């Protein structure tokens, strides 16, 4: 089970606030670690969070724990993305993206389920699913080999 994820942003505070809004959650500064990191909290029973840090800060293996360095030329894009569930309607989600000036579009993934590609700062993709589509997605995931078994 995933507890939290960390993603990069040009404006971590704004991105964390928007993710929290998609969850009807809360956001604020992250209490430990590198200054400038903000956290979006889903306020669910699992403590789900997304940490949002400055795009140019990289975590690297240190001697005893993670170290951080600054990359003067970070790419604005990544193959990494997150899929999150939201209690908001499609119209509400698309409205938030429009207000922020970010790309968002409703997509059908091969007739199996639908989601919204929500591009934070037009650079990092969140796939956002409503409850109905999340249920469809879980049925597909449950049918995969190894699904539901501890490994």
OpenMM code with the backbone's topology and positions (N, CA, C; nanometers):
from openmm import Vec3, app, unit

residues = "UNK UNK UNK UNK UNK UNK UNK UNK UNK UNK UNK UNK UNK UNK UNK UNK UNK UNK UNK UNK UNK UNK UNK UNK UNK UNK UNK UNK UNK UNK UNK UNK UNK UNK UNK UNK UNK UNK UNK UNK UNK UNK UNK UNK UNK UNK UNK UNK UNK UNK UNK UNK UNK UNK UNK UNK UNK UNK UNK UNK UNK UNK UNK UNK UNK UNK UNK UNK UNK UNK UNK UNK UNK UNK UNK UNK UNK UNK UNK UNK UNK UNK UNK UNK UNK UNK UNK UNK UNK UNK UNK UNK UNK UNK UNK UNK UNK UNK UNK UNK UNK UNK UNK UNK UNK UNK UNK UNK UNK UNK UNK UNK UNK UNK UNK UNK UNK UNK UNK UNK UNK UNK UNK UNK UNK UNK UNK UNK UNK UNK UNK UNK UNK UNK UNK UNK UNK UNK UNK UNK UNK UNK UNK UNK UNK UNK UNK UNK UNK UNK UNK".split()
positions = [
    Vec3(0.0839, -0.1169, 0.0000),
    Vec3(0.0000, 0.0000, 0.0000),
    Vec3(0.0886, 0.1235, 0.0000),
    Vec3(0.0568, 0.2176, -0.0832),
    Vec3(0.1327, 0.3412, -0.0887),
    Vec3(0.0847, 0.4353, 0.0219),
    Vec3(0.1785, 0.4962, 0.0919),
    Vec3(0.1448, 0.5913, 0.1978),
    Vec3(0.1571, 0.7343, 0.1465),
    Vec3(0.2704, 0.7646, 0.0814),
    Vec3(0.2847, 0.8961, 0.0203),
    Vec3(0.3778, 0.8884, -0.0997),
    Vec3(0.3768, 0.9924, -0.1785),
    Vec3(0.4663, 1.0068, -0.2924),
    Vec3(0.5209, 1.1487, -0.2903),
    Vec3(0.6324, 1.1696, -0.3568),
    Vec3(0.6914, 1.3020, -0.3694),
    Vec3(0.7022, 1.3363, -0.5169),
    Vec3(0.6664, 1.4597, -0.5504),
    Vec3(0.6736, 1.5034, -0.6890),
    Vec3(0.7391, 1.6413, -0.6950),
    Vec3(0.7955, 1.6777, -0.8125),
    Vec3(0.8566, 1.8090, -0.8283),
    Vec3(0.7574, 1.9123, -0.8805),
    Vec3(0.7866, 2.0389, -0.8511),
    Vec3(0.7045, 2.1482, -0.9038),
    Vec3(0.7854, 2.2768, -0.9044),
    Vec3(0.7462, 2.3683, -0.9897),
    Vec3(0.8060, 2.5017, -0.9886),
    Vec3(0.7525, 2.5824, -0.8713),
    Vec3(0.6258, 2.5623, -0.8377),
    Vec3(0.5614, 2.6327, -0.7263),
    Vec3(0.4982, 2.5271, -0.6346),
    Vec3(0.5797, 2.4655, -0.5475),
    Vec3(0.5304, 2.3549, -0.4649),
    Vec3(0.4097, 2.3898, -0.3779),
    Vec3(0.4046, 2.5096, -0.3258),
    Vec3(0.2916, 2.5470, -0.2398),
    Vec3(0.1608, 2.5459, -0.3185),
    Vec3(0.1630, 2.6044, -0.4378),
    Vec3(0.0428, 2.6088, -0.5225),
    Vec3(-0.0001, 2.4684, -0.5646),
    Vec3(0.0953, 2.3867, -0.6074),
    Vec3(0.0633, 2.2514, -0.6529),
    Vec3(0.0051, 2.1685, -0.5382),
    Vec3(0.0643, 2.1776, -0.4200),
    Vec3(0.0113, 2.1042, -0.3042),
    Vec3(-0.1305, 2.1498, -0.2712),
    Vec3(-0.1557, 2.2800, -0.2801),
    Vec3(-0.2899, 2.3330, -0.2520),
    Vec3(-0.3926, 2.2773, -0.3504),
    Vec3(-0.3575, 2.2695, -0.4785),
    Vec3(-0.4503, 2.2193, -0.5804),
    Vec3(-0.4760, 2.0696, -0.5613),
    Vec3(-0.3713, 1.9919, -0.5336),
    Vec3(-0.3916, 1.8487, -0.5098),
    Vec3(-0.4838, 1.8284, -0.3893),
    Vec3(-0.4607, 1.9056, -0.2821),
    Vec3(-0.5471, 1.8962, -0.1643),
    Vec3(-0.6918, 1.9300, -0.2014),
    Vec3(-0.7104, 2.0268, -0.2873),
    Vec3(-0.8455, 2.0637, -0.3312),
    Vec3(-0.9115, 1.9482, -0.4074),
    Vec3(-0.8345, 1.8779, -0.4905),
    Vec3(-0.8894, 1.7628, -0.5638),
    Vec3(-0.9377, 1.6548, -0.4679),
    Vec3(-0.8755, 1.6449, -0.3520),
    Vec3(-0.9122, 1.5472, -0.2500),
    Vec3(-1.0121, 1.6011, -0.1478),
    Vec3(-1.0414, 1.7305, -0.1527),
    Vec3(-1.1145, 1.7977, -0.0449),
    Vec3(-1.0370, 1.7800, 0.0860),
    Vec3(-0.9053, 1.7925, 0.0756),
    Vec3(-0.8153, 1.7740, 0.1891),
    Vec3(-0.7537, 1.9054, 0.2334),
    Vec3(-0.6323, 1.8975, 0.2861),
    Vec3(-0.5613, 2.0150, 0.3351),
    Vec3(-0.4187, 2.0149, 0.2803),
    Vec3(-0.3532, 2.1301, 0.2885),
    Vec3(-0.2136, 2.1399, 0.2478),
    Vec3(-0.1408, 2.2352, 0.3408),
    Vec3(-0.0085, 2.2246, 0.3412),
    Vec3(0.0738, 2.3138, 0.4212),
    Vec3(0.2193, 2.2756, 0.4083),
    Vec3(0.3074, 2.3505, 0.4749),
    Vec3(0.4499, 2.3185, 0.4695),
    Vec3(0.4771, 2.1817, 0.5305),
    Vec3(0.5727, 2.1098, 0.4738),
    Vec3(0.6129, 1.9809, 0.5287),
    Vec3(0.7001, 2.0088, 0.6508),
    Vec3(0.6731, 1.9429, 0.7635),
    Vec3(0.7386, 1.9804, 0.8887),
    Vec3(0.8850, 1.9413, 0.9024),
    Vec3(0.9343, 1.8475, 0.8215),
    Vec3(1.0749, 1.8060, 0.8333),
    Vec3(1.1377, 1.7968, 0.6943),
    Vec3(1.2681, 1.8076, 0.6876),
    Vec3(1.3374, 1.7895, 0.5600),
    Vec3(1.3796, 1.9208, 0.4980),
    Vec3(1.3772, 1.9238, 0.3674),
    Vec3(1.4256, 2.0367, 0.2904),
    Vec3(1.3243, 2.1512, 0.2935),
    Vec3(1.3699, 2.2737, 0.3223),
    Vec3(1.2779, 2.3880, 0.3166),
    Vec3(1.2176, 2.4009, 0.1761),
    Vec3(1.0942, 2.4468, 0.1693),
    Vec3(1.0285, 2.4650, 0.0407),
    Vec3(0.9427, 2.3475, -0.0022),
    Vec3(0.9362, 2.2428, 0.0804),
    Vec3(0.8505, 2.1286, 0.0479),
    Vec3(0.7145, 2.1487, 0.1140),
    Vec3(0.6103, 2.1256, 0.0374),
    Vec3(0.4734, 2.1355, 0.0869),
    Vec3(0.4070, 1.9996, 0.0717),
    Vec3(0.3036, 1.9775, 0.1499),
    Vec3(0.2359, 1.8486, 0.1480),
    Vec3(0.0867, 1.8687, 0.1276),
    Vec3(0.0295, 1.7839, 0.0415),
    Vec3(-0.1156, 1.7761, 0.0234),
    Vec3(-0.1622, 1.6526, 0.0988),
    Vec3(-0.2623, 1.6701, 0.1829),
    Vec3(-0.3149, 1.5599, 0.2634),
    Vec3(-0.4572, 1.5282, 0.2197),
    Vec3(-0.4839, 1.3984, 0.1986),
    Vec3(-0.6181, 1.3565, 0.1599),
    Vec3(-0.7141, 1.3589, 0.2788),
    Vec3(-0.6597, 1.3575, 0.4010),
    Vec3(-0.7412, 1.3521, 0.5231),
    Vec3(-0.8286, 1.2268, 0.5241),
    Vec3(-0.7700, 1.1161, 0.4758),
    Vec3(-0.8410, 0.9894, 0.4780),
    Vec3(-0.7907, 0.9043, 0.5938),
    Vec3(-0.8477, 0.7858, 0.6087),
    Vec3(-0.8099, 0.7003, 0.7209),
    Vec3(-0.6720, 0.6374, 0.7049),
    Vec3(-0.6093, 0.6528, 0.5896),
    Vec3(-0.4749, 0.5979, 0.5664),
    Vec3(-0.3642, 0.7020, 0.5799),
    Vec3(-0.3997, 0.8280, 0.5907),
    Vec3(-0.2987, 0.9325, 0.5984),
    Vec3(-0.2310, 0.9598, 0.4644),
    Vec3(-0.3025, 0.9389, 0.3547),
    Vec3(-0.2465, 0.9565, 0.2211),
    Vec3(-0.1988, 1.0998, 0.2002),
    Vec3(-0.0766, 1.1126, 0.1465),
    Vec3(-0.0177, 1.2446, 0.1237),
    Vec3(0.0629, 1.2452, -0.0058),
    Vec3(0.0772, 1.3630, -0.0627),
    Vec3(0.1723, 1.3864, -0.1706),
    Vec3(0.2585, 1.5032, -0.1280),
    Vec3(0.3900, 1.4794, -0.1224),
    Vec3(0.4858, 1.5850, -0.0919),
    Vec3(0.5246, 1.6509, -0.2242),
    Vec3(0.5312, 1.7831, -0.2240),
    Vec3(0.5644, 1.8572, -0.3446),
    Vec3(0.6855, 1.9440, -0.3142),
    Vec3(0.7945, 1.9166, -0.3849),
    Vec3(0.9189, 1.9892, -0.3598),
    Vec3(0.9660, 2.0666, -0.4812),
    Vec3(1.0625, 2.1547, -0.4606),
    Vec3(1.1181, 2.2317, -0.5719),
    Vec3(1.1747, 2.1404, -0.6807),
    Vec3(1.1444, 2.1725, -0.8048),
    Vec3(1.1843, 2.0893, -0.9186),
    Vec3(1.3353, 2.0657, -0.9233),
    Vec3(1.4139, 2.1613, -0.8780),
    Vec3(1.5590, 2.1485, -0.8927),
    Vec3(1.6268, 2.0769, -0.7756),
    Vec3(1.5506, 2.0279, -0.6789),
    Vec3(1.6071, 1.9538, -0.5662),
    Vec3(1.5957, 1.8043, -0.5962),
    Vec3(1.7068, 1.7343, -0.5857),
    Vec3(1.7086, 1.5909, -0.6122),
    Vec3(1.7498, 1.5144, -0.4872),
    Vec3(1.6809, 1.4053, -0.4599),
    Vec3(1.7202, 1.3150, -0.3528),
    Vec3(1.8188, 1.2131, -0.4070),
    Vec3(1.9301, 1.1972, -0.3372),
    Vec3(2.0326, 1.1016, -0.3801),
    Vec3(2.0724, 1.0148, -0.2611),
    Vec3(2.1250, 0.8935, -0.2852),
    Vec3(2.1670, 0.8096, -0.1740),
    Vec3(2.2821, 0.8755, -0.0967),
    Vec3(2.2645, 0.8904, 0.0334),
    Vec3(2.3693, 0.9434, 0.1193),
    Vec3(2.4355, 0.8296, 0.1944),
    Vec3(2.5321, 0.8630, 0.2807),
    Vec3(2.6018, 0.7593, 0.3572),
    Vec3(2.5074, 0.6850, 0.4499),
    Vec3(2.4218, 0.7577, 0.5196),
    Vec3(2.3318, 0.6947, 0.6165),
    Vec3(2.1846, 0.7100, 0.5800),
    Vec3(2.1513, 0.8144, 0.5080),
    Vec3(2.0143, 0.8375, 0.4639),
    Vec3(2.0179, 0.9305, 0.3441),
    Vec3(1.9020, 0.9621, 0.2916),
    Vec3(1.8932, 1.0452, 0.1722),
    Vec3(1.9657, 1.1783, 0.1928),
    Vec3(2.0353, 1.2211, 0.0897),
    Vec3(2.0940, 1.3545, 0.0826),
    Vec3(2.0221, 1.4284, -0.0290),
    Vec3(2.0352, 1.5590, -0.0297),
    Vec3(1.9712, 1.6395, -0.1333),
    Vec3(2.0767, 1.7242, -0.2024),
    Vec3(2.0570, 1.7425, -0.3337),
    Vec3(2.1446, 1.8310, -0.4101),
    Vec3(2.0590, 1.9144, -0.5033),
    Vec3(2.1168, 2.0212, -0.5506),
    Vec3(2.0490, 2.1093, -0.6445),
    Vec3(2.0954, 2.0771, -0.7856),
    Vec3(2.0013, 2.0624, -0.8763),
    Vec3(2.0303, 2.0407, -1.0173),
    Vec3(1.9965, 2.1703, -1.0893),
    Vec3(2.0960, 2.2339, -1.1483),
    Vec3(2.0740, 2.3640, -1.2126),
    Vec3(1.9976, 2.3532, -1.3440),
    Vec3(1.9810, 2.2333, -1.3984),
    Vec3(1.9109, 2.2170, -1.5258),
    Vec3(1.8170, 2.0967, -1.5226),
    Vec3(1.7188, 2.0948, -1.4312),
    Vec3(1.6280, 1.9801, -1.4262),
    Vec3(1.5303, 1.9817, -1.5450),
    Vec3(1.4930, 1.8636, -1.5913),
    Vec3(1.3914, 1.8552, -1.6961),
    Vec3(1.2555, 1.8907, -1.6360),
    Vec3(1.1728, 1.9600, -1.7105),
    Vec3(1.0386, 1.9893, -1.6594),
    Vec3(0.9434, 1.8703, -1.6711),
    Vec3(0.9857, 1.7628, -1.7399),
    Vec3(0.8977, 1.6498, -1.7663),
    Vec3(0.9526, 1.5209, -1.7076),
    Vec3(0.8652, 1.4211, -1.6959),
    Vec3(0.9042, 1.2912, -1.6430),
    Vec3(0.8068, 1.1859, -1.6926),
    Vec3(0.8545, 1.0624, -1.7039),
    Vec3(0.7644, 0.9509, -1.7350),
    Vec3(0.6845, 0.9108, -1.6115),
    Vec3(0.7279, 0.9558, -1.4948),
    Vec3(0.6580, 0.9259, -1.3698),
    Vec3(0.5275, 1.0047, -1.3658),
    Vec3(0.4222, 0.9383, -1.3197),
    Vec3(0.2943, 1.0057, -1.2971),
    Vec3(0.2236, 0.9354, -1.1823),
    Vec3(0.1195, 0.9968, -1.1313),
    Vec3(0.0411, 0.9381, -1.0236),
    Vec3(-0.1036, 0.9293, -1.0663),
    Vec3(-0.1733, 0.8260, -1.0179),
    Vec3(-0.3165, 0.8128, -1.0380),
    Vec3(-0.3812, 0.8307, -0.9008),
    Vec3(-0.4714, 0.9276, -0.8905),
    Vec3(-0.5393, 0.9525, -0.7635),
    Vec3(-0.6901, 0.9473, -0.7832),
    Vec3(-0.7598, 0.9152, -0.6763),
    Vec3(-0.9064, 0.9196, -0.6766),
    Vec3(-0.9496, 1.0532, -0.6183),
    Vec3(-1.0594, 1.1066, -0.6687),
    Vec3(-1.1129, 1.2340, -0.6204),
    Vec3(-1.2640, 1.2221, -0.6021),
    Vec3(-1.3154, 1.2821, -0.4948),
    Vec3(-1.4607, 1.2831, -0.4767),
    Vec3(-1.5299, 1.3881, -0.5636),
    Vec3(-1.4522, 1.4696, -0.6351),
    Vec3(-1.5096, 1.5766, -0.7171),
    Vec3(-1.5653, 1.5222, -0.8486),
    Vec3(-1.6560, 1.5958, -0.9062),
    Vec3(-1.7109, 1.5588, -1.0369),
    Vec3(-1.6098, 1.5941, -1.1460),
    Vec3(-1.6308, 1.5369, -1.2630),
    Vec3(-1.5453, 1.5688, -1.3772),
    Vec3(-1.5460, 1.7189, -1.4035),
    Vec3(-1.6624, 1.7811, -1.3989),
    Vec3(-1.6720, 1.9247, -1.4244),
    Vec3(-1.5937, 2.0051, -1.3208),
    Vec3(-1.5994, 1.9650, -1.1940),
    Vec3(-1.5241, 2.0353, -1.0896),
    Vec3(-1.3736, 2.0226, -1.1118),
    Vec3(-1.3295, 1.9023, -1.1473),
    Vec3(-1.1865, 1.8785, -1.1702),
    Vec3(-1.1376, 1.9603, -1.2888),
    Vec3(-1.2119, 1.9550, -1.3998),
    Vec3(-1.1745, 2.0332, -1.5174),
    Vec3(-1.1787, 2.1830, -1.4880),
    Vec3(-1.2721, 2.2258, -1.4046),
    Vec3(-1.2824, 2.3665, -1.3670),
    Vec3(-1.1616, 2.4148, -1.2877),
    Vec3(-1.1106, 2.3293, -1.1989),
    Vec3(-0.9909, 2.3652, -1.1210),
    Vec3(-0.8717, 2.3833, -1.2157),
    Vec3(-0.8544, 2.2902, -1.3086),
    Vec3(-0.7442, 2.3011, -1.4041),
    Vec3(-0.7575, 2.4280, -1.4879),
    Vec3(-0.8781, 2.4574, -1.5327),
    Vec3(-0.9000, 2.5775, -1.6135),
    Vec3(-0.8652, 2.7023, -1.5329),
    Vec3(-0.9089, 2.7074, -1.4077),
    Vec3(-0.8785, 2.8219, -1.3208),
    Vec3(-0.7274, 2.8416, -1.3053),
    Vec3(-0.6533, 2.7319, -1.2954),
    Vec3(-0.5085, 2.7387, -1.2759),
    Vec3(-0.4321, 2.7609, -1.4067),
    Vec3(-0.5022, 2.7471, -1.5205),
    Vec3(-0.4357, 2.7616, -1.6496),
    Vec3(-0.3571, 2.6371, -1.6900),
    Vec3(-0.4007, 2.5203, -1.6406),
    Vec3(-0.3295, 2.3949, -1.6651),
    Vec3(-0.4104, 2.3054, -1.7578),
    Vec3(-0.3414, 2.2254, -1.8363),
    Vec3(-0.4045, 2.1293, -1.9269),
    Vec3(-0.4761, 2.0216, -1.8455),
    Vec3(-0.5984, 1.9914, -1.8842),
    Vec3(-0.6731, 1.8786, -1.8273),
    Vec3(-0.7682, 1.8295, -1.9355),
    Vec3(-0.7789, 1.6989, -1.9453),
    Vec3(-0.8681, 1.6432, -2.0473),
    Vec3(-0.9208, 1.5080, -2.0019),
    Vec3(-1.0463, 1.4857, -2.0340),
    Vec3(-1.1090, 1.3572, -2.0045),
    Vec3(-1.0602, 1.2566, -2.1081),
    Vec3(-1.0157, 1.1404, -2.0601),
    Vec3(-0.9594, 1.0377, -2.1482),
    Vec3(-1.0237, 0.9030, -2.1200),
    Vec3(-1.0354, 0.8240, -2.2245),
    Vec3(-1.0842, 0.6877, -2.2137),
    Vec3(-0.9661, 0.5966, -2.2380),
    Vec3(-0.9348, 0.5115, -2.1428),
    Vec3(-0.8208, 0.4210, -2.1549),
    Vec3(-0.8673, 0.2877, -2.2135),
    Vec3(-0.8874, 0.2888, -2.3459),
    Vec3(-0.9198, 0.1669, -2.4198),
    Vec3(-1.0536, 0.1046, -2.3855),
    Vec3(-1.1480, 0.1838, -2.3345),
    Vec3(-1.2785, 0.1318, -2.2980),
    Vec3(-1.2812, 0.0602, -2.1639),
    Vec3(-1.1668, 0.0514, -2.0975),
    Vec3(-1.1595, -0.0177, -1.9686),
    Vec3(-1.2002, 0.0731, -1.8527),
    Vec3(-1.1582, 0.1967, -1.8583),
    Vec3(-1.1941, 0.2961, -1.7567),
    Vec3(-1.1620, 0.4339, -1.8132),
    Vec3(-1.2170, 0.5344, -1.7491),
    Vec3(-1.1944, 0.6730, -1.7894),
    Vec3(-1.1240, 0.7456, -1.6757),
    Vec3(-1.0558, 0.8515, -1.7117),
    Vec3(-0.9894, 0.9349, -1.6127),
    Vec3(-0.9675, 1.0728, -1.6716),
    Vec3(-0.9174, 1.1615, -1.5893),
    Vec3(-0.8804, 1.2943, -1.6362),
    Vec3(-0.7295, 1.3065, -1.6259),
    Vec3(-0.6657, 1.3388, -1.7375),
    Vec3(-0.5249, 1.3760, -1.7331),
    Vec3(-0.5201, 1.5198, -1.6843),
    Vec3(-0.4619, 1.5390, -1.5690),
    Vec3(-0.4559, 1.6696, -1.5029),
    Vec3(-0.3082, 1.7058, -1.4932),
    Vec3(-0.2630, 1.7998, -1.5758),
    Vec3(-0.1211, 1.8323, -1.5884),
    Vec3(-0.0842, 1.9468, -1.4945),
    Vec3(-0.0269, 1.9121, -1.3783),
    Vec3(0.0169, 2.0125, -1.2811),
    Vec3(0.1230, 2.1012, -1.3459),
    Vec3(0.0998, 2.2312, -1.3454),
    Vec3(0.1902, 2.3295, -1.4069),
    Vec3(0.2187, 2.2979, -1.5539),
    Vec3(0.1310, 2.2180, -1.6164),
    Vec3(0.1466, 2.1735, -1.7552),
    Vec3(0.2740, 2.0923, -1.7758),
    Vec3(0.3214, 2.0261, -1.6668),
    Vec3(0.4474, 1.9521, -1.6735),
    Vec3(0.4408, 1.8130, -1.6113),
    Vec3(0.3642, 1.7948, -1.5048),
    Vec3(0.3592, 1.6659, -1.4342),
    Vec3(0.2158, 1.6154, -1.4362),
    Vec3(0.1980, 1.4914, -1.4824),
    Vec3(0.0624, 1.4396, -1.4990),
    Vec3(0.0115, 1.3649, -1.3761),
    Vec3(-0.1064, 1.4070, -1.3331),
    Vec3(-0.1871, 1.3280, -1.2403),
    Vec3(-0.2987, 1.2669, -1.3232),
    Vec3(-0.3253, 1.1399, -1.3028),
    Vec3(-0.4464, 1.0810, -1.3571),
    Vec3(-0.5474, 1.0872, -1.2429),
    Vec3(-0.6601, 1.1501, -1.2669),
    Vec3(-0.7601, 1.1689, -1.1626),
    Vec3(-0.8854, 1.0896, -1.1996),
    Vec3(-0.9286, 1.0040, -1.1079),
    Vec3(-1.0468, 0.9209, -1.1295),
    Vec3(-1.1554, 0.9560, -1.0285),
    Vec3(-1.2799, 0.9546, -1.0750),
    Vec3(-1.3909, 0.9668, -0.9810),
    Vec3(-1.4196, 0.8283, -0.9224),
    Vec3(-1.5095, 0.8216, -0.8271),
    Vec3(-1.5367, 0.6952, -0.7580),
    Vec3(-1.5826, 0.5840, -0.8528),
    Vec3(-1.6697, 0.6175, -0.9491),
    Vec3(-1.7206, 0.5167, -1.0422),
    Vec3(-1.6075, 0.4555, -1.1248),
    Vec3(-1.5206, 0.5392, -1.1794),
    Vec3(-1.4121, 0.4887, -1.2632),
    Vec3(-1.3065, 0.4155, -1.1806),
    Vec3(-1.2861, 0.4588, -1.0566),
    Vec3(-1.1925, 0.3896, -0.9685),
    Vec3(-1.2405, 0.2475, -0.9414),
    Vec3(-1.3698, 0.2306, -0.9233),
    Vec3(-1.4262, 0.0960, -0.9028),
    Vec3(-1.4032, 0.0101, -1.0269),
    Vec3(-1.4217, 0.0662, -1.1459),
    Vec3(-1.3954, -0.0075, -1.2694),
    Vec3(-1.2481, -0.0462, -1.2785),
    Vec3(-1.1612, 0.0474, -1.2441),
    Vec3(-1.0170, 0.0236, -1.2472),
    Vec3(-0.9778, -0.0881, -1.1506),
    Vec3(-1.0341, -0.0856, -1.0297),
    Vec3(-1.0012, -0.1880, -0.9301),
    Vec3(-1.0430, -0.3267, -0.9775),
    Vec3(-1.1544, -0.3390, -1.0496),
    Vec3(-1.1970, -0.4685, -1.1028),
    Vec3(-1.0958, -0.5215, -1.2034),
    Vec3(-1.0429, -0.4337, -1.2858),
    Vec3(-0.9416, -0.4743, -1.3831),
    Vec3(-0.8142, -0.5155, -1.3106),
    Vec3(-0.7714, -0.4339, -1.2151),
    Vec3(-0.6485, -0.4638, -1.1401),
    Vec3(-0.6621, -0.5943, -1.0630),
    Vec3(-0.7808, -0.6237, -1.0098),
    Vec3(-0.8026, -0.7468, -0.9336),
    Vec3(-0.7926, -0.8700, -1.0229),
    Vec3(-0.8154, -0.8535, -1.1522),
    Vec3(-0.8084, -0.9660, -1.2447),
    Vec3(-0.6693, -0.9957, -1.2965),
    Vec3(-0.5711, -0.9140, -1.2620),
    Vec3(-0.4343, -0.9355, -1.3087),
    Vec3(-0.3675, -1.0457, -1.2297),
    Vec3(-0.2784, -1.1207, -1.2922),
    Vec3(-0.2048, -1.2245, -1.2204),
    Vec3(-0.1312, -1.1657, -1.1004),
    Vec3(-0.1443, -1.2307, -0.9858),
    Vec3(-0.0762, -1.1843, -0.8653),
    Vec3(-0.1530, -1.0802, -0.7880),
    Vec3(-0.2629, -1.0281, -0.8427),
    Vec3(-0.3406, -0.9262, -0.7733),
    Vec3(-0.4013, -0.9849, -0.6471),
    Vec3(-0.3996, -0.9081, -0.5425),
    Vec3(-0.4617, -0.9509, -0.4180),
    Vec3(-0.3764, -1.0409, -0.3329),
    Vec3(-0.2543, -1.0750, -0.3793),
    Vec3(-0.1647, -1.1608, -0.3016),
    Vec3(-0.0468, -1.0804, -0.2520),
    Vec3(-0.0064, -1.1052, -0.1298),
    Vec3(0.1142, -1.0418, -0.0781),
    Vec3(0.2359, -1.1026, -0.1451),
    Vec3(0.3305, -1.0169, -0.1811),
    Vec3(0.4509, -1.0699, -0.2472),
    Vec3(0.5742, -1.0164, -0.1808),
] * unit.nanometer
topology = app.Topology()
chain = topology.addChain("A")
for resn in residues:
    res = topology.addResidue(resn, chain)
    for name in ("N", "CA", "C"):
        topology.addAtom(name, app.Element.getBySymbol(name[0]), res)
